[in-house]
Amino acid sequence: MAIAAFTLGVAQAATLKTTDFIAAPAHFNGFEDLPESSTYGPAYTEDGITVTQVNGEANDIWTTYTFWGAQGDRAWYPNGGDTGYTAITLQGGGQFGDVSFLAGSGYFADNLVLYYELALGGSVVQSGALDHTRLGHWVGFSGGGFDEIRLRDNSEPISSLTGGFNAFALDSIKVASPVPEPETYALMLAGLGVMGFVARRRRS
């Protein structure tokens, strides 16, 4: 599988994965609570993972289009394709650590391209493209440093938003324990400092 990645001004890039590398996810969105419908959207949250169809048809998700290789009875696919993209975020707005998902397409063709962007606070920090097939295959990212994943296939890169056609299909999102926010680290360090101060006072 050919891979191209571009990092935009970040100290450490997330690592692109093309295997099912998360054995015991902390959160899982398999879309199984979705209705049997092709008029659903544009957003859905399951087990703390939110998927949103951005700049596409607002209520045109085909939830039972699964014969591309999805798992279970439901998946996420813009019915007939659209000109938007699919965004994955955590419900609480935190950063991802490790994340993987099953990717497919509504295009009945070979030699497709999957474009992705990783964003933090609304700004793209990493982007790239990889070989993509209609049938389901695993894609993921490890190492953190982003709070949003944007995906579309066989068209222009996402940020161009030139109206290119997209038929990306998604299922089985796995998320490992999220990376704590910087504020969390600060609170932990402050707490340790207070505990150390109290322990010193008791010894004296």
VEXDREN-2710 file (C-alpha; in Angstrom, 1 decimal):
% VEXDREN-2710
k/r/px/py/pz
1/MET/0.0/0.0/0.0
2/ALA/1.6/3.3/-1.1
3/ILE/1.6/6.0/1.5
4/ALA/2.3/9.7/1.2
5/ALA/2.2/12.0/4.3
6/PHE/2.8/15.7/4.9
7/THR/3.5/17.2/8.3
8/LEU/2.7/20.9/8.8
9/GLY/4.8/22.5/11.6
10/VAL/4.5/19.9/14.4
11/ALA/7.3/18.6/16.5
12/GLN/6.3/14.9/16.2
13/ALA/4.0/13.5/13.5
14/ALA/1.4/10.9/14.2
15/THR/2.3/7.5/12.7
16/LEU/0.0/6.2/9.9
17/LYS/-1.0/2.6/10.4
18/THR/-2.6/0.2/7.9
19/THR/-3.3/-2.7/10.3
20/ASP/-5.9/-3.4/13.0
21/PHE/-3.4/-2.5/15.7
22/ILE/-5.7/-1.7/18.7
23/ALA/-6.5/-5.0/20.4
24/ALA/-8.4/-3.6/23.5
25/PRO/-10.0/-0.2/22.7
26/ALA/-11.1/2.1/25.4
27/HIS/-13.9/3.3/23.1
28/PHE/-15.6/1.8/20.1
29/ASN/-18.1/3.1/17.6
30/GLY/-19.6/0.4/15.4
31/PHE/-22.7/2.5/14.4
32/GLU/-24.9/-0.4/15.5
33/ASP/-27.4/1.9/17.3
34/LEU/-28.2/3.8/14.1
35/PRO/-31.6/3.3/12.5
36/GLU/-32.1/1.4/9.3
37/SER/-32.2/4.4/7.2
38/SER/-30.7/6.4/4.3
39/THR/-31.9/9.7/5.7
40/TYR/-29.7/9.9/8.8
41/GLY/-27.2/12.6/9.6
42/PRO/-25.2/14.7/9.8
43/ALA/-23.7/13.6/13.2
44/TYR/-23.7/10.5/15.4
45/THR/-22.1/9.7/18.7
46/GLU/-21.5/6.2/20.1
47/ASP/-19.3/5.4/23.1
48/GLY/-17.7/8.8/23.2
49/ILE/-16.8/8.9/19.5
50/THR/-18.5/11.4/17.3
51/VAL/-18.7/11.2/13.5
52/THR/-19.9/14.1/11.4
53/GLN/-20.5/14.5/7.7
54/VAL/-19.2/18.0/6.9
55/ASN/-20.3/20.0/3.9
56/GLY/-22.3/17.0/2.6
57/GLU/-25.9/16.3/2.4
58/ALA/-27.3/16.9/5.9
59/ASN/-29.5/13.8/6.2
60/ASP/-28.2/11.4/3.6
61/ILE/-26.3/8.7/5.5
62/TRP/-27.0/5.2/4.3
63/THR/-26.6/3.2/7.5
64/THR/-27.1/-0.2/6.0
65/TYR/-24.6/0.0/3.2
66/THR/-22.3/-2.6/4.6
67/PHE/-21.4/-5.0/1.8
68/TRP/-18.1/-3.1/1.2
69/GLY/-16.7/-5.1/4.1
70/ALA/-18.2/-3.4/7.1
71/GLN/-18.7/-5.2/10.4
72/GLY/-22.1/-5.8/11.8
73/ASP/-25.4/-4.4/10.5
74/ARG/-24.7/-0.7/10.3
75/ALA/-22.0/1.6/8.9
76/TRP/-21.5/5.3/7.9
77/TYR/-21.7/6.2/4.2
78/PRO/-23.0/9.3/2.4
79/ASN/-25.7/7.8/0.2
80/GLY/-24.6/8.0/-3.4
81/GLY/-21.6/10.1/-2.4
82/ASP/-21.3/13.8/-1.6
83/THR/-19.0/16.7/-1.9
84/GLY/-18.0/16.9/1.8
85/TYR/-15.9/14.9/4.1
86/THR/-16.2/12.7/7.2
87/ALA/-14.9/14.0/10.5
88/ILE/-14.1/11.9/13.6
89/THR/-13.8/13.6/17.1
90/LEU/-14.0/12.6/20.7
91/GLN/-17.2/13.7/22.4
92/GLY/-15.4/15.6/25.2
93/GLY/-13.2/17.4/22.7
94/GLY/-10.0/15.8/23.9
95/GLN/-7.0/14.7/21.9
96/PHE/-6.6/11.2/20.4
97/GLY/-3.8/8.9/21.4
98/ASP/-4.2/5.8/19.1
99/VAL/-7.1/5.4/16.8
100/SER/-8.0/3.0/14.0
101/PHE/-11.1/2.4/11.8
102/LEU/-12.3/0.2/8.9
103/ALA/-12.3/2.2/5.6
104/GLY/-14.2/1.4/2.4
105/SER/-15.8/3.2/-0.5
106/GLY/-19.0/3.5/-2.5
107/TYR/-16.9/3.7/-5.7
108/PHE/-17.0/0.5/-7.6
109/ALA/-13.5/0.8/-8.9
110/ASP/-9.9/-0.1/-8.0
111/ASN/-6.9/2.3/-7.5
112/LEU/-8.8/4.7/-5.3
113/VAL/-7.1/7.3/-3.0
114/LEU/-8.0/8.1/0.6
115/TYR/-7.1/11.6/1.7
116/TYR/-6.8/12.5/5.4
117/GLU/-6.1/15.5/7.6
118/LEU/-5.3/15.5/11.3
119/ALA/-6.3/18.7/13.0
120/LEU/-5.7/20.2/16.4
121/GLY/-7.9/23.1/17.6
122/GLY/-9.2/23.5/14.1
123/SER/-5.8/23.8/12.4
124/VAL/-4.4/21.1/10.2
125/VAL/-1.2/19.6/11.7
126/GLN/-0.7/16.7/9.3
127/SER/-2.2/15.5/6.0
128/GLY/-1.6/12.9/3.4
129/ALA/-3.0/10.3/1.0
130/LEU/-2.8/6.5/0.7
131/ASP/-3.9/3.8/-1.7
132/HIS/-7.6/2.9/-1.0
133/THR/-9.9/0.2/-2.1
134/ARG/-13.7/-0.2/-2.1
135/LEU/-13.4/-3.3/0.1
136/GLY/-12.8/-2.7/3.8
137/HIS/-9.3/-2.2/5.1
138/TRP/-7.8/-0.9/8.3
139/VAL/-6.4/2.7/8.7
140/GLY/-5.2/4.3/11.9
141/PHE/-2.9/6.8/13.6
142/SER/-0.7/6.5/16.7
143/GLY/1.2/9.0/18.7
144/GLY/-1.5/11.6/19.3
145/GLY/-1.1/15.3/18.7
146/PHE/-4.6/15.8/17.1
147/ASP/-8.2/16.1/18.1
148/GLU/-9.9/15.6/14.7
149/ILE/-9.6/13.3/11.8
150/ARG/-10.9/14.3/8.4
151/LEU/-11.4/11.8/5.6
152/ARG/-12.6/11.7/2.0
153/ASP/-11.8/9.5/-1.0
154/ASN/-10.8/9.6/-4.7
155/SER/-11.2/13.4/-5.1
156/GLU/-9.2/16.4/-4.1
157/PRO/-7.5/16.8/-0.7
158/ILE/-9.9/17.9/1.9
159/SER/-8.8/21.5/2.5
160/SER/-9.2/22.4/-1.2
161/LEU/-13.0/22.0/-0.8
162/THR/-13.4/22.4/-4.6
163/GLY/-16.6/20.3/-4.8
164/GLY/-14.8/17.1/-5.7
165/PHE/-16.9/14.0/-5.2
166/ASN/-16.4/11.8/-2.1
167/ALA/-17.8/8.3/-1.4
168/PHE/-15.8/7.3/1.7
169/ALA/-17.4/4.6/3.9
170/LEU/-16.5/4.1/7.6
171/ASP/-17.0/1.5/10.3
172/SER/-15.6/0.1/13.5
173/ILE/-13.8/3.0/15.0
174/LYS/-11.4/2.0/17.8
175/VAL/-9.9/4.5/20.2
176/ALA/-7.2/3.7/22.8
177/SER/-7.1/5.7/26.1
178/PRO/-7.0/9.3/25.0
179/VAL/-4.0/11.5/25.6
180/PRO/-4.5/13.7/28.7
181/GLU/-4.9/17.4/28.0
182/PRO/-2.0/19.7/28.9
183/GLU/-4.2/21.1/31.7
184/THR/-4.5/17.6/33.2
185/TYR/-0.7/17.2/33.3
186/ALA/-0.4/20.7/35.0
187/LEU/-3.0/19.7/37.6
188/MET/-1.3/16.4/38.2
189/LEU/2.1/18.1/38.7
190/ALA/0.5/20.7/41.0
191/GLY/-1.1/17.9/43.1
192/LEU/2.2/16.1/43.4
193/GLY/3.9/19.4/44.4
194/VAL/1.3/19.9/47.2
195/MET/1.7/16.3/48.4
196/GLY/5.5/16.8/48.5
197/PHE/5.1/20.0/50.4
198/VAL/2.8/18.5/53.0
199/ALA/5.1/15.4/53.4
200/ARG/8.1/17.7/54.0
201/ARG/6.1/19.7/56.6
202/ARG/5.1/16.6/58.4
203/ARG/8.7/15.3/58.5
204/SER/9.9/18.7/59.9
END
